[in-house]
Structure formats: C-alpha cells, structure tokens
Amino acid sequence: MKKQILDLGKTLNREEQKQINGGFSCPTYDASHCILCGGHPLSNGCCLGTKETHMCLSGGIFE
C-alpha cells in the first residue's frame, strides 16, 4: 500500500519546482493603479486580482 501511495506522482525537475514554489516573477504595478482596477497590491509590486483586473492593468479590453 505504501509503495502505491508513493508512486502516485512524478518527480519534478528544478524548473517545475520553481513554478510551483513561486519562482517566477509577476508584472509589477503601482499600488494605486492596482486598486483602481479592483486588485489587491502586494508589497513586492504584484497585484492580486481576477482576469478582469489583469485585463484592466494591461490596458486590454475584457469581453
């Protein structure tokens, strides 16, 4: 049983681990611009938000 549980996934390479652990950077925005678009700014400049938030930040038109 233990062997079956241990064999459920695959071993991730370094790049895959970085993606899961947040090893990639996000586009940074001014906090006021982030808030204006409905996002939540983080201290590192990242802006958390929905698809609509990121469309607003990038200047795209959301349909």
ZIQUI-V149820 format. One record per residue. N is the residue number from 1. BURIAL is + if it has 9 or more other C-alpha atoms within 8 Angstrom, else -. Layout:
N;BURIAL  N;BURIAL
//
This chain:
1;-  2;-  3;-  4;-  5;-  6;-  7;-  8;-  9;-  10;-  11;-  12;-  13;-  14;-  15;-  16;-  17;+  18;+  19;+  20;-  21;-  22;-  23;-  24;-  25;-  26;-  27;-  28;-  29;+  30;-  31;+  32;-  33;+  34;+  35;+  36;-  37;+  38;-  39;+  40;+  41;+  42;+  43;-  44;-  45;+  46;+  47;+  48;-  49;+  50;-  51;-  52;-  53;+  54;+  55;+  56;+  57;+  58;-  59;-  60;-  61;-  62;-  63;-
//
